[in-house]
Amino acid sequence: MPDAPGLELILAEINREHPGAVLDTSFDREQAALIIDPAKVVEVLTWLKESPGQEYTFLSSVHGADHFPLTPRFAVHYELLNRERYERLRVKAVIADPAKVMEVDGELLPVVPSVVELFPTADFQEREVYDFFGIVFEGHPDLRRILMPEDYVGWPQRRDFPVGGEPVIFTRDEVTNPGWWQ
């Protein structure tokens, strides 16, 4: 993985070609990360994939994060891998004040560009982030729920989602709850 100074050099090179794309870097627990403008995610990931000397050609993971009650609240993390050098690089698209929002069932959801055209492995991973966090991936070929029912209301991995559910009744409880199966 790039060291902290190497990460700053990557930031400078990307911002030279795409001004303002990389906002900051972080190097925490030996994990290198670029913090980027979510509107420029395609440009940054394309640069990291195709630039000589970078070649992060494998997208191993796309996942969402909810930092509620902090601001900015949402982020999308992309885990990239250079298989020749065995290097990992995390790219965090922090959604501060989304420039784009989409209304779904009366709720405004943040929008981030899809990277499926660049990394086909992002297809189901972006759908999962949408399904659990309500982050819309603009340009995704088939953005719909993948694990939750189509008519499900809400985003279960958000930190403000109500915790609870249906009580579990065991057969040993039949004495105290007769007819629980009805």
Secondary structure as UniProt FT lines:
FT   HELIX           4..17
FT   TURN            19..20
FT   STRAND          22..28
FT   TURN            29..30
FT   STRAND          31..36
FT   HELIX           38..40
FT   HELIX           41..50
FT   TURN            52..54
FT   STRAND          58..66
FT   TURN            68..69
FT   STRAND          74..82
FT   TURN            83..86
FT   STRAND          87..95
FT   STRAND          101..104
FT   TURN            105..106
FT   STRAND          107..113
FT   TURN            116..118
FT   TURN            120..121
FT   HELIX           122..133
FT   STRAND          136..138
FT   TURN            141..142
FT   TURN            150..151
FT   TURN            156..157
FT   TURN            159..160
FT   HELIX           171..175
FT   TURN            178..181
//
